[in-house]
Amino acid sequence: MNEVFANMGWGVLFIIVGGVAGVVVLVLVAAILPRLIDRMTPAIDEEKEMARGNTAVADYFGRVVGACILGASIIIAAAVLGGILAALR
């Protein structure tokens, strides 16, 4: 019975550590990704185009950044779930 509680404790620890690490990685991705897209499209100033009301640039920029952040979130969730499953075995 003590082994069950120990495994549950490890599972909770992995959830907390994985969640904190996931939040840190996601914040870094959200901070770095717009700058990376700016560097990949040097001929287009996205901020200026969005201020002018160019919705095509805003839609593209928002969708690309959103998709990358969603992808990073899925990867982080899989890593946290893997840690939980490893702790409970």
PDB file of N, CA, C and O in Angstrom:
ATOM      1  N   MET A   1       0.824  -1.195   0.000  1.00  0.00           N
ATOM      2  CA  MET A   1       0.000   0.000   0.000  1.00  0.00           C
ATOM      3  C   MET A   1       0.868   1.260   0.000  1.00  0.00           C
ATOM      4  O   MET A   1       0.501   2.273  -0.596  1.00  0.00           O
ATOM      5  N   ASN A   2       2.031   1.191   0.677  1.00  0.00           N
ATOM      6  CA  ASN A   2       2.925   2.347   0.687  1.00  0.00           C
ATOM      7  C   ASN A   2       3.457   2.652  -0.702  1.00  0.00           C
ATOM      8  O   ASN A   2       3.703   3.810  -1.040  1.00  0.00           O
ATOM      9  N   GLU A   3       3.635   1.614  -1.503  1.00  0.00           N
ATOM     10  CA  GLU A   3       4.121   1.820  -2.870  1.00  0.00           C
ATOM     11  C   GLU A   3       3.109   2.602  -3.706  1.00  0.00           C
ATOM     12  O   GLU A   3       3.493   3.422  -4.540  1.00  0.00           O
ATOM     13  N   VAL A   4       1.825   2.353  -3.484  1.00  0.00           N
ATOM     14  CA  VAL A   4       0.786   3.077  -4.212  1.00  0.00           C
ATOM     15  C   VAL A   4       0.842   4.562  -3.880  1.00  0.00           C
ATOM     16  O   VAL A   4       0.778   5.405  -4.775  1.00  0.00           O
ATOM     17  N   PHE A   5       0.962   4.885  -2.590  1.00  0.00           N
ATOM     18  CA  PHE A   5       1.032   6.298  -2.192  1.00  0.00           C
ATOM     19  C   PHE A   5       2.323   6.954  -2.674  1.00  0.00           C
ATOM     20  O   PHE A   5       2.330   8.133  -3.026  1.00  0.00           O
ATOM     21  N   ALA A   6       3.396   6.200  -2.689  1.00  0.00           N
ATOM     22  CA  ALA A   6       4.656   6.743  -3.202  1.00  0.00           C
ATOM     23  C   ALA A   6       4.535   7.049  -4.691  1.00  0.00           C
ATOM     24  O   ALA A   6       4.986   8.097  -5.153  1.00  0.00           O
ATOM     25  N   ASN A   7       3.929   6.139  -5.432  1.00  0.00           N
ATOM     26  CA  ASN A   7       3.729   6.368  -6.864  1.00  0.00           C
ATOM     27  C   ASN A   7       2.799   7.548  -7.116  1.00  0.00           C
ATOM     28  O   ASN A   7       3.017   8.326  -8.045  1.00  0.00           O
ATOM     29  N   MET A   8       1.766   7.682  -6.295  1.00  0.00           N
ATOM     30  CA  MET A   8       0.868   8.833  -6.435  1.00  0.00           C
ATOM     31  C   MET A   8       1.602  10.133  -6.130  1.00  0.00           C
ATOM     32  O   MET A   8       1.370  11.149  -6.786  1.00  0.00           O
ATOM     33  N   GLY A   9       2.478  10.104  -5.148  1.00  0.00           N
ATOM     34  CA  GLY A   9       3.277  11.285  -4.822  1.00  0.00           C
ATOM     35  C   GLY A   9       4.195  11.669  -5.961  1.00  0.00           C
ATOM     36  O   GLY A   9       4.329  12.847  -6.294  1.00  0.00           O
ATOM     37  N   TRP A  10       4.835  10.660  -6.564  1.00  0.00           N
ATOM     38  CA  TRP A  10       5.694  10.935  -7.721  1.00  0.00           C
ATOM     39  C   TRP A  10       4.871  11.484  -8.881  1.00  0.00           C
ATOM     40  O   TRP A  10       5.310  12.390  -9.590  1.00  0.00           O
ATOM     41  N   GLY A  11       3.672  10.928  -9.071  1.00  0.00           N
ATOM     42  CA  GLY A  11       2.799  11.431 -10.142  1.00  0.00           C
ATOM     43  C   GLY A  11       2.436  12.894  -9.942  1.00  0.00           C
ATOM     44  O   GLY A  11       2.461  13.678 -10.890  1.00  0.00           O
ATOM     45  N   VAL A  12       2.099  13.263  -8.713  1.00  0.00           N
ATOM     46  CA  VAL A  12       1.778  14.663  -8.403  1.00  0.00           C
ATOM     47  C   VAL A  12       3.003  15.545  -8.611  1.00  0.00           C
ATOM     48  O   VAL A  12       2.897  16.647  -9.150  1.00  0.00           O
ATOM     49  N   LEU A  13       4.159  15.061  -8.184  1.00  0.00           N
ATOM     50  CA  LEU A  13       5.398  15.827  -8.384  1.00  0.00           C
ATOM     51  C   LEU A  13       5.680  16.047  -9.869  1.00  0.00           C
ATOM     52  O   LEU A  13       6.044  17.149 -10.277  1.00  0.00           O
ATOM     53  N   PHE A  14       5.511  14.991 -10.681  1.00  0.00           N
ATOM     54  CA  PHE A  14       5.721  15.133 -12.120  1.00  0.00           C
ATOM     55  C   PHE A  14       4.712  16.101 -12.738  1.00  0.00           C
ATOM     56  O   PHE A  14       5.061  16.853 -13.648  1.00  0.00           O
ATOM     57  N   ILE A  15       3.476  16.094 -12.260  1.00  0.00           N
ATOM     58  CA  ILE A  15       2.469  17.025 -12.772  1.00  0.00           C
ATOM     59  C   ILE A  15       2.886  18.461 -12.484  1.00  0.00           C
ATOM     60  O   ILE A  15       2.810  19.319 -13.363  1.00  0.00           O
ATOM     61  N   ILE A  16       3.325  18.726 -11.255  1.00  0.00           N
ATOM     62  CA  ILE A  16       3.702  20.087 -10.866  1.00  0.00           C
ATOM     63  C   ILE A  16       4.947  20.539 -11.633  1.00  0.00           C
ATOM     64  O   ILE A  16       4.962  21.626 -12.209  1.00  0.00           O
ATOM     65  N   VAL A  17       5.976  19.716 -11.638  1.00  0.00           N
ATOM     66  CA  VAL A  17       7.221  20.087 -12.325  1.00  0.00           C
ATOM     67  C   VAL A  17       6.981  20.206 -13.828  1.00  0.00           C
ATOM     68  O   VAL A  17       7.456  21.151 -14.459  1.00  0.00           O
ATOM     69  N   GLY A  18       6.258  19.266 -14.398  1.00  0.00           N
ATOM     70  CA  GLY A  18       5.966  19.320 -15.825  1.00  0.00           C
ATOM     71  C   GLY A  18       5.098  20.514 -16.195  1.00  0.00           C
ATOM     72  O   GLY A  18       5.295  21.134 -17.240  1.00  0.00           O
ATOM     73  N   GLY A  19       4.144  20.832 -15.340  1.00  0.00           N
ATOM     74  CA  GLY A  19       3.296  21.998 -15.595  1.00  0.00           C
ATOM     75  C   GLY A  19       4.073  23.291 -15.556  1.00  0.00           C
ATOM     76  O   GLY A  19       3.892  24.152 -16.417  1.00  0.00           O
ATOM     77  N   VAL A  20       4.938  23.440 -14.566  1.00  0.00           N
ATOM     78  CA  VAL A  20       5.755  24.653 -14.457  1.00  0.00           C
ATOM     79  C   VAL A  20       6.724  24.749 -15.636  1.00  0.00           C
ATOM     80  O   VAL A  20       6.878  25.812 -16.238  1.00  0.00           O
ATOM     81  N   ALA A  21       7.369  23.641 -15.956  1.00  0.00           N
ATOM     82  CA  ALA A  21       8.287  23.646 -17.102  1.00  0.00           C
ATOM     83  C   ALA A  21       7.530  23.928 -18.397  1.00  0.00           C
ATOM     84  O   ALA A  21       8.038  24.634 -19.269  1.00  0.00           O
ATOM     85  N   GLY A  22       6.336  23.391 -18.528  1.00  0.00           N
ATOM     86  CA  GLY A  22       5.524  23.642 -19.714  1.00  0.00           C
ATOM     87  C   GLY A  22       5.128  25.097 -19.852  1.00  0.00           C
ATOM     88  O   GLY A  22       5.156  25.650 -20.951  1.00  0.00           O
ATOM     89  N   VAL A  23       4.761  25.718 -18.751  1.00  0.00           N
ATOM     90  CA  VAL A  23       4.400  27.137 -18.784  1.00  0.00           C
ATOM     91  C   VAL A  23       5.602  27.984 -19.180  1.00  0.00           C
ATOM     92  O   VAL A  23       5.475  28.919 -19.971  1.00  0.00           O
ATOM     93  N   VAL A  24       6.763  27.659 -18.631  1.00  0.00           N
ATOM     94  CA  VAL A  24       7.981  28.420 -18.961  1.00  0.00           C
ATOM     95  C   VAL A  24       8.314  28.271 -20.446  1.00  0.00           C
ATOM     96  O   VAL A  24       8.618  29.256 -21.118  1.00  0.00           O
ATOM     97  N   VAL A  25       8.256  27.056 -20.948  1.00  0.00           N
ATOM     98  CA  VAL A  25       8.563  26.825 -22.363  1.00  0.00           C
ATOM     99  C   VAL A  25       7.542  27.524 -23.254  1.00  0.00           C
ATOM    100  O   VAL A  25       7.911  28.105 -24.275  1.00  0.00           O
ATOM    101  N   LEU A  26       6.273  27.477 -22.886  1.00  0.00           N
ATOM    102  CA  LEU A  26       5.240  28.110 -23.695  1.00  0.00           C
ATOM    103  C   LEU A  26       5.388  29.628 -23.712  1.00  0.00           C
ATOM    104  O   LEU A  26       5.167  30.257 -24.748  1.00  0.00           O
ATOM    105  N   VAL A  27       5.755  30.221 -22.589  1.00  0.00           N
ATOM    106  CA  VAL A  27       5.988  31.665 -22.553  1.00  0.00           C
ATOM    107  C   VAL A  27       7.186  32.026 -23.427  1.00  0.00           C
ATOM    108  O   VAL A  27       7.156  33.030 -24.139  1.00  0.00           O
ATOM    109  N   LEU A  28       8.228  31.219 -23.376  1.00  0.00           N
ATOM    110  CA  LEU A  28       9.395  31.464 -24.235  1.00  0.00           C
ATOM    111  C   LEU A  28       9.028  31.346 -25.712  1.00  0.00           C
ATOM    112  O   LEU A  28       9.450  32.169 -26.525  1.00  0.00           O
ATOM    113  N   VAL A  29       8.253  30.340 -26.057  1.00  0.00           N
ATOM    114  CA  VAL A  29       7.833  30.170 -27.449  1.00  0.00           C
ATOM    115  C   VAL A  29       6.987  31.357 -27.894  1.00  0.00           C
ATOM    116  O   VAL A  29       7.167  31.873 -28.998  1.00  0.00           O
ATOM    117  N   ALA A  30       6.066  31.790 -27.040  1.00  0.00           N
ATOM    118  CA  ALA A  30       5.205  32.920 -27.391  1.00  0.00           C
ATOM    119  C   ALA A  30       5.992  34.220 -27.496  1.00  0.00           C
ATOM    120  O   ALA A  30       5.591  35.119 -28.235  1.00  0.00           O
ATOM    121  N   ALA A  31       7.099  34.339 -26.777  1.00  0.00           N
ATOM    122  CA  ALA A  31       7.910  35.557 -26.845  1.00  0.00           C
ATOM    123  C   ALA A  31       8.861  35.543 -28.029  1.00  0.00           C
ATOM    124  O   ALA A  31       9.108  36.586 -28.634  1.00  0.00           O
ATOM    125  N   ILE A  32       9.394  34.384 -28.368  1.00  0.00           N
ATOM    126  CA  ILE A  32      10.404  34.295 -29.424  1.00  0.00           C
ATOM    127  C   ILE A  32       9.779  34.170 -30.810  1.00  0.00           C
ATOM    128  O   ILE A  32      10.337  34.679 -31.782  1.00  0.00           O
ATOM    129  N   LEU A  33       8.659  33.516 -30.915  1.00  0.00           N
ATOM    130  CA  LEU A  33       8.074  33.216 -32.221  1.00  0.00           C
ATOM    131  C   LEU A  33       7.734  34.451 -33.060  1.00  0.00           C
ATOM    132  O   LEU A  33       8.063  34.458 -34.246  1.00  0.00           O
ATOM    133  N   PRO A  34       7.095  35.495 -32.520  1.00  0.00           N
ATOM    134  CA  PRO A  34       6.847  36.675 -33.371  1.00  0.00           C
ATOM    135  C   PRO A  34       8.127  37.303 -33.910  1.00  0.00           C
ATOM    136  O   PRO A  34       8.153  37.762 -35.052  1.00  0.00           O
ATOM    137  N   ARG A  35       9.179  37.330 -33.114  1.00  0.00           N
ATOM    138  CA  ARG A  35      10.465  37.868 -33.595  1.00  0.00           C
ATOM    139  C   ARG A  35      11.037  36.993 -34.711  1.00  0.00           C
ATOM    140  O   ARG A  35      11.613  37.502 -35.671  1.00  0.00           O
ATOM    141  N   LEU A  36      10.876  35.685 -34.580  1.00  0.00           N
ATOM    142  CA  LEU A  36      11.362  34.774 -35.611  1.00  0.00           C
ATOM    143  C   LEU A  36      10.615  34.989 -36.925  1.00  0.00           C
ATOM    144  O   LEU A  36      11.230  34.985 -37.992  1.00  0.00           O
ATOM    145  N   ILE A  37       9.321  35.174 -36.860  1.00  0.00           N
ATOM    146  CA  ILE A  37       8.542  35.419 -38.071  1.00  0.00           C
ATOM    147  C   ILE A  37       8.926  36.763 -38.681  1.00  0.00           C
ATOM    148  O   ILE A  37       8.975  36.890 -39.904  1.00  0.00           O
ATOM    149  N   ASP A  38       9.199  37.765 -37.852  1.00  0.00           N
ATOM    150  CA  ASP A  38       9.676  39.052 -38.377  1.00  0.00           C
ATOM    151  C   ASP A  38      10.988  38.884 -39.138  1.00  0.00           C
ATOM    152  O   ASP A  38      11.182  39.505 -40.183  1.00  0.00           O
ATOM    153  N   ARG A  39      11.873  38.063 -38.631  1.00  0.00           N
ATOM    154  CA  ARG A  39      13.161  37.829 -39.315  1.00  0.00           C
ATOM    155  C   ARG A  39      12.988  37.027 -40.593  1.00  0.00           C
ATOM    156  O   ARG A  39      13.751  37.207 -41.543  1.00  0.00           O
ATOM    157  N   MET A  40      11.997  36.146 -40.632  1.00  0.00           N
ATOM    158  CA  MET A  40      11.778  35.330 -41.822  1.00  0.00           C
ATOM    159  C   MET A  40      11.118  36.129 -42.947  1.00  0.00           C
ATOM    160  O   MET A  40      11.221  35.751 -44.114  1.00  0.00           O
ATOM    161  N   THR A  41      10.447  37.217 -42.611  1.00  0.00           N
ATOM    162  CA  THR A  41       9.803  38.065 -43.619  1.00  0.00           C
ATOM    163  C   THR A  41      10.350  39.478 -43.486  1.00  0.00           C
ATOM    164  O   THR A  41       9.650  40.363 -42.993  1.00  0.00           O
ATOM    165  N   PRO A  42      11.594  39.708 -43.919  1.00  0.00           N
ATOM    166  CA  PRO A  42      12.207  41.029 -43.714  1.00  0.00           C
ATOM    167  C   PRO A  42      11.576  42.133 -44.561  1.00  0.00           C
ATOM    168  O   PRO A  42      11.669  43.306 -44.199  1.00  0.00           O
ATOM    169  N   ALA A  43      10.944  41.789 -45.669  1.00  0.00           N
ATOM    170  CA  ALA A  43      10.373  42.815 -46.540  1.00  0.00           C
ATOM    171  C   ALA A  43       9.029  43.328 -46.038  1.00  0.00           C
ATOM    172  O   ALA A  43       8.530  44.341 -46.530  1.00  0.00           O
ATOM    173  N   ILE A  44       8.440  42.641 -45.065  1.00  0.00           N
ATOM    174  CA  ILE A  44       7.121  43.025 -44.560  1.00  0.00           C
ATOM    175  C   ILE A  44       7.250  43.414 -43.094  1.00  0.00           C
ATOM    176  O   ILE A  44       7.752  42.640 -42.279  1.00  0.00           O
ATOM    177  N   ASP A  45       6.797  44.605 -42.768  1.00  0.00           N
ATOM    178  CA  ASP A  45       6.745  45.032 -41.368  1.00  0.00           C
ATOM    179  C   ASP A  45       5.327  44.752 -40.870  1.00  0.00           C
ATOM    180  O   ASP A  45       4.403  45.532 -41.105  1.00  0.00           O
ATOM    181  N   GLU A  46       5.180  43.640 -40.189  1.00  0.00           N
ATOM    182  CA  GLU A  46       3.853  43.195 -39.781  1.00  0.00           C
ATOM    183  C   GLU A  46       3.136  44.204 -38.890  1.00  0.00           C
ATOM    184  O   GLU A  46       1.943  44.453 -39.065  1.00  0.00           O
ATOM    185  N   GLU A  47       3.852  44.777 -37.946  1.00  0.00           N
ATOM    186  CA  GLU A  47       3.214  45.737 -37.033  1.00  0.00           C
ATOM    187  C   GLU A  47       2.683  46.944 -37.785  1.00  0.00           C
ATOM    188  O   GLU A  47       1.573  47.407 -37.521  1.00  0.00           O
ATOM    189  N   LYS A  48       3.473  47.454 -38.723  1.00  0.00           N
ATOM    190  CA  LYS A  48       3.039  48.619 -39.490  1.00  0.00           C
ATOM    191  C   LYS A  48       1.843  48.266 -40.379  1.00  0.00           C
ATOM    192  O   LYS A  48       0.902  49.050 -40.508  1.00  0.00           O
ATOM    193  N   GLU A  49       1.891  47.088 -40.983  1.00  0.00           N
ATOM    194  CA  GLU A  49       0.784  46.665 -41.845  1.00  0.00           C
ATOM    195  C   GLU A  49      -0.499  46.465 -41.036  1.00  0.00           C
ATOM    196  O   GLU A  49      -1.586  46.807 -41.502  1.00  0.00           O
ATOM    197  N   MET A  50      -0.377  45.920 -39.844  1.00  0.00           N
ATOM    198  CA  MET A  50      -1.556  45.745 -39.007  1.00  0.00           C
ATOM    199  C   MET A  50      -2.109  47.090 -38.558  1.00  0.00           C
ATOM    200  O   MET A  50      -3.325  47.261 -38.466  1.00  0.00           O
ATOM    201  N   ALA A  51      -1.219  48.053 -38.275  1.00  0.00           N
ATOM    202  CA  ALA A  51      -1.668  49.391 -37.888  1.00  0.00           C
ATOM    203  C   ALA A  51      -2.382  50.084 -39.043  1.00  0.00           C
ATOM    204  O   ALA A  51      -3.282  50.892 -38.813  1.00  0.00           O
ATOM    205  N   ARG A  52      -1.997  49.781 -40.280  1.00  0.00           N
ATOM    206  CA  ARG A  52      -2.663  50.349 -41.452  1.00  0.00           C
ATOM    207  C   ARG A  52      -4.021  49.715 -41.706  1.00  0.00           C
ATOM    208  O   ARG A  52      -4.819  50.243 -42.481  1.00  0.00           O
ATOM    209  N   GLY A  53      -4.287  48.594 -41.064  1.00  0.00           N
ATOM    210  CA  GLY A  53      -5.569  47.922 -41.241  1.00  0.00           C
ATOM    211  C   GLY A  53      -5.527  46.790 -42.243  1.00  0.00           C
ATOM    212  O   GLY A  53      -6.573  46.354 -42.723  1.00  0.00           O
ATOM    213  N   ASN A  54      -4.346  46.305 -42.570  1.00  0.00           N
ATOM    214  CA  ASN A  54      -4.197  45.198 -43.500  1.00  0.00           C
ATOM    215  C   ASN A  54      -4.568  43.904 -42.773  1.00  0.00           C
ATOM    216  O   ASN A  54      -3.765  43.337 -42.033  1.00  0.00           O
ATOM    217  N   THR A  55      -5.789  43.456 -43.000  1.00  0.00           N
ATOM    218  CA  THR A  55      -6.275  42.282 -42.271  1.00  0.00           C
ATOM    219  C   THR A  55      -5.635  40.987 -42.754  1.00  0.00           C
ATOM    220  O   THR A  55      -5.562  40.019 -41.998  1.00  0.00           O
ATOM    221  N   ALA A  56      -5.171  40.953 -44.001  1.00  0.00           N
ATOM    222  CA  ALA A  56      -4.538  39.728 -44.513  1.00  0.00           C
ATOM    223  C   ALA A  56      -3.255  39.423 -43.736  1.00  0.00           C
ATOM    224  O   ALA A  56      -3.010  38.275 -43.365  1.00  0.00           O
ATOM    225  N   VAL A  57      -2.445  40.443 -43.494  1.00  0.00           N
ATOM    226  CA  VAL A  57      -1.213  40.242 -42.732  1.00  0.00           C
ATOM    227  C   VAL A  57      -1.540  39.859 -41.298  1.00  0.00           C
ATOM    228  O   VAL A  57      -0.905  38.974 -40.724  1.00  0.00           O
ATOM    229  N   ALA A  58      -2.532  40.524 -40.721  1.00  0.00           N
ATOM    230  CA  ALA A  58      -2.916  40.209 -39.344  1.00  0.00           C
ATOM    231  C   ALA A  58      -3.439  38.782 -39.228  1.00  0.00           C
ATOM    232  O   ALA A  58      -3.114  38.079 -38.271  1.00  0.00           O
ATOM    233  N   ASP A  59      -4.248  38.348 -40.194  1.00  0.00           N
ATOM    234  CA  ASP A  59      -4.766  36.978 -40.172  1.00  0.00           C
ATOM    235  C   ASP A  59      -3.640  35.960 -40.314  1.00  0.00           C
ATOM    236  O   ASP A  59      -3.578  34.984 -39.567  1.00  0.00           O
ATOM    237  N   TYR A  60      -2.757  36.193 -41.271  1.00  0.00           N
ATOM    238  CA  TYR A  60      -1.634  35.269 -41.483  1.00  0.00           C
ATOM    239  C   TYR A  60      -0.746  35.189 -40.243  1.00  0.00           C
ATOM    240  O   TYR A  60      -0.425  34.103 -39.761  1.00  0.00           O
ATOM    241  N   PHE A  61      -0.362  36.346 -39.744  1.00  0.00           N
ATOM    242  CA  PHE A  61       0.529  36.405 -38.570  1.00  0.00           C
ATOM    243  C   PHE A  61      -0.130  35.734 -37.371  1.00  0.00           C
ATOM    244  O   PHE A  61       0.511  34.956 -36.664  1.00  0.00           O
ATOM    245  N   GLY A  62      -1.386  36.025 -37.144  1.00  0.00           N
ATOM    246  CA  GLY A  62      -2.100  35.429 -36.008  1.00  0.00           C
ATOM    247  C   GLY A  62      -2.249  33.927 -36.135  1.00  0.00           C
ATOM    248  O   GLY A  62      -2.100  33.194 -35.157  1.00  0.00           O
ATOM    249  N   ARG A  63      -2.542  33.474 -37.332  1.00  0.00           N
ATOM    250  CA  ARG A  63      -2.722  32.029 -37.527  1.00  0.00           C
ATOM    251  C   ARG A  63      -1.416  31.268 -37.394  1.00  0.00           C
ATOM    252  O   ARG A  63      -1.380  30.191 -36.797  1.00  0.00           O
ATOM    253  N   VAL A  64      -0.349  31.817 -37.942  1.00  0.00           N
ATOM    254  CA  VAL A  64       0.944  31.127 -37.852  1.00  0.00           C
ATOM    255  C   VAL A  64       1.423  31.081 -36.406  1.00  0.00           C
ATOM    256  O   VAL A  64       1.841  30.028 -35.926  1.00  0.00           O
ATOM    257  N   VAL A  65       1.366  32.205 -35.715  1.00  0.00           N
ATOM    258  CA  VAL A  65       1.803  32.238 -34.320  1.00  0.00           C
ATOM    259  C   VAL A  65       0.901  31.358 -33.456  1.00  0.00           C
ATOM    260  O   VAL A  65       1.386  30.617 -32.601  1.00  0.00           O
ATOM    261  N   GLY A  66      -0.397  31.440 -33.678  1.00  0.00           N
ATOM    262  CA  GLY A  66      -1.327  30.615 -32.906  1.00  0.00           C
ATOM    263  C   GLY A  66      -1.115  29.133 -33.126  1.00  0.00           C
ATOM    264  O   GLY A  66      -1.157  28.349 -32.178  1.00  0.00           O
ATOM    265  N   ALA A  67      -0.888  28.742 -34.373  1.00  0.00           N
ATOM    266  CA  ALA A  67      -0.660  27.325 -34.675  1.00  0.00           C
ATOM    267  C   ALA A  67       0.629  26.821 -34.031  1.00  0.00           C
ATOM    268  O   ALA A  67       0.675  25.698 -33.529  1.00  0.00           O
ATOM    269  N   CYS A  68       1.666  27.638 -34.044  1.00  0.00           N
ATOM    270  CA  CYS A  68       2.930  27.221 -33.427  1.00  0.00           C
ATOM    271  C   CYS A  68       2.797  27.104 -31.915  1.00  0.00           C
ATOM    272  O   CYS A  68       3.337  26.176 -31.313  1.00  0.00           O
ATOM    273  N   ILE A  69       2.085  28.035 -31.304  1.00  0.00           N
ATOM    274  CA  ILE A  69       1.876  27.966 -29.859  1.00  0.00           C
ATOM    275  C   ILE A  69       1.017  26.750 -29.508  1.00  0.00           C
ATOM    276  O   ILE A  69       1.280  26.074 -28.513  1.00  0.00           O
ATOM    277  N   LEU A  70       0.000  26.469 -30.310  1.00  0.00           N
ATOM    278  CA  LEU A  70      -0.825  25.280 -30.083  1.00  0.00           C
ATOM    279  C   LEU A  70      -0.007  24.005 -30.231  1.00  0.00           C
ATOM    280  O   LEU A  70      -0.160  23.071 -29.444  1.00  0.00           O
ATOM    281  N   GLY A  71       0.861  23.964 -31.237  1.00  0.00           N
ATOM    282  CA  GLY A  71       1.734  22.801 -31.412  1.00  0.00           C
ATOM    283  C   GLY A  71       2.672  22.600 -30.241  1.00  0.00           C
ATOM    284  O   GLY A  71       2.875  21.473 -29.791  1.00  0.00           O
ATOM    285  N   ALA A  72       3.248  23.691 -29.741  1.00  0.00           N
ATOM    286  CA  ALA A  72       4.123  23.591 -28.568  1.00  0.00           C
ATOM    287  C   ALA A  72       3.335  23.112 -27.355  1.00  0.00           C
ATOM    288  O   ALA A  72       3.851  22.342 -26.546  1.00  0.00           O
ATOM    289  N   SER A  73       2.095  23.561 -27.224  1.00  0.00           N
ATOM    290  CA  SER A  73       1.256  23.127 -26.094  1.00  0.00           C
ATOM    291  C   SER A  73       0.973  21.632 -26.151  1.00  0.00           C
ATOM    292  O   SER A  73       0.980  20.955 -25.123  1.00  0.00           O
ATOM    293  N   ILE A  74       0.727  21.124 -27.333  1.00  0.00           N
ATOM    294  CA  ILE A  74       0.456  19.691 -27.481  1.00  0.00           C
ATOM    295  C   ILE A  74       1.700  18.875 -27.132  1.00  0.00           C
ATOM    296  O   ILE A  74       1.603  17.843 -26.468  1.00  0.00           O
ATOM    297  N   ILE A  75       2.854  19.333 -27.576  1.00  0.00           N
ATOM    298  CA  ILE A  75       4.100  18.629 -27.249  1.00  0.00           C
ATOM    299  C   ILE A  75       4.356  18.642 -25.750  1.00  0.00           C
ATOM    300  O   ILE A  75       4.761  17.626 -25.185  1.00  0.00           O
ATOM    301  N   ILE A  76       4.129  19.768 -25.102  1.00  0.00           N
ATOM    302  CA  ILE A  76       4.332  19.879 -23.659  1.00  0.00           C
ATOM    303  C   ILE A  76       3.353  18.971 -22.922  1.00  0.00           C
ATOM    304  O   ILE A  76       3.731  18.297 -21.964  1.00  0.00           O
ATOM    305  N   ALA A  77       2.096  18.951 -23.365  1.00  0.00           N
ATOM    306  CA  ALA A  77       1.108  18.079 -22.725  1.00  0.00           C
ATOM    307  C   ALA A  77       1.494  16.614 -22.850  1.00  0.00           C
ATOM    308  O   ALA A  77       1.319  15.846 -21.904  1.00  0.00           O
ATOM    309  N   ALA A  78       2.012  16.221 -23.994  1.00  0.00           N
ATOM    310  CA  ALA A  78       2.448  14.834 -24.176  1.00  0.00           C
ATOM    311  C   ALA A  78       3.617  14.507 -23.260  1.00  0.00           C
ATOM    312  O   ALA A  78       3.690  13.408 -22.711  1.00  0.00           O
ATOM    313  N   ALA A  79       4.538  15.462 -23.091  1.00  0.00           N
ATOM    314  CA  ALA A  79       5.676  15.227 -22.201  1.00  0.00           C
ATOM    315  C   ALA A  79       5.228  15.091 -20.755  1.00  0.00           C
ATOM    316  O   ALA A  79       5.715  14.223 -20.030  1.00  0.00           O
ATOM    317  N   VAL A  80       4.303  15.943 -20.331  1.00  0.00           N
ATOM    318  CA  VAL A  80       3.797  15.864 -18.956  1.00  0.00           C
ATOM    319  C   VAL A  80       3.054  14.550 -18.748  1.00  0.00           C
ATOM    320  O   VAL A  80       3.227  13.899 -17.718  1.00  0.00           O
ATOM    321  N   LEU A  81       2.236  14.157 -19.706  1.00  0.00           N
ATOM    322  CA  LEU A  81       1.502  12.893 -19.599  1.00  0.00           C
ATOM    323  C   LEU A  81       2.459  11.712 -19.558  1.00  0.00           C
ATOM    324  O   LEU A  81       2.230  10.757 -18.816  1.00  0.00           O
ATOM    325  N   GLY A  82       3.530  11.764 -20.345  1.00  0.00           N
ATOM    326  CA  GLY A  82       4.524  10.699 -20.298  1.00  0.00           C
ATOM    327  C   GLY A  82       5.190  10.599 -18.946  1.00  0.00           C
ATOM    328  O   GLY A  82       5.439   9.500 -18.450  1.00  0.00           O
ATOM    329  N   GLY A  83       5.484  11.748 -18.342  1.00  0.00           N
ATOM    330  CA  GLY A  83       6.056  11.748 -16.999  1.00  0.00           C
ATOM    331  C   GLY A  83       5.113  11.182 -15.963  1.00  0.00           C
ATOM    332  O   GLY A  83       5.534  10.456 -15.062  1.00  0.00           O
ATOM    333  N   ILE A  84       3.837  11.510 -16.086  1.00  0.00           N
ATOM    334  CA  ILE A  84       2.845  10.980 -15.150  1.00  0.00           C
ATOM    335  C   ILE A  84       2.726   9.473 -15.289  1.00  0.00           C
ATOM    336  O   ILE A  84       2.703   8.750 -14.293  1.00  0.00           O
ATOM    337  N   LEU A  85       2.651   9.003 -16.526  1.00  0.00           N
ATOM    338  CA  LEU A  85       2.531   7.552 -16.743  1.00  0.00           C
ATOM    339  C   LEU A  85       3.774   6.816 -16.266  1.00  0.00           C
ATOM    340  O   LEU A  85       3.676   5.702 -15.752  1.00  0.00           O
ATOM    341  N   ALA A  86       4.955   7.435 -16.432  1.00  0.00           N
ATOM    342  CA  ALA A  86       6.185   6.805 -15.944  1.00  0.00           C
ATOM    343  C   ALA A  86       6.190   6.738 -14.437  1.00  0.00           C
ATOM    344  O   ALA A  86       6.674   5.760 -13.867  1.00  0.00           O
ATOM    345  N   ALA A  87       5.663   7.750 -13.775  1.00  0.00           N
ATOM    346  CA  ALA A  87       5.632   7.769 -12.318  1.00  0.00           C
ATOM    347  C   ALA A  87       4.654   6.751 -11.749  1.00  0.00           C
ATOM    348  O   ALA A  87       4.879   6.196 -10.674  1.00  0.00           O
ATOM    349  N   LEU A  88       3.579   6.512 -12.469  1.00  0.00           N
ATOM    350  CA  LEU A  88       2.549   5.613 -11.935  1.00  0.00           C
ATOM    351  C   LEU A  88       2.798   4.143 -12.262  1.00  0.00           C
ATOM    352  O   LEU A  88       1.997   3.290 -11.880  1.00  0.00           O
ATOM    353  N   ARG A  89       3.875   3.831 -12.949  1.00  0.00           N
ATOM    354  CA  ARG A  89       4.157   2.433 -13.270  1.00  0.00           C
ATOM    355  C   ARG A  89       5.142   1.847 -12.325  1.00  0.00           C
ATOM    356  O   ARG A  89       5.495   0.674 -12.450  1.00  0.00           O
TER     357      ARG A  89
END
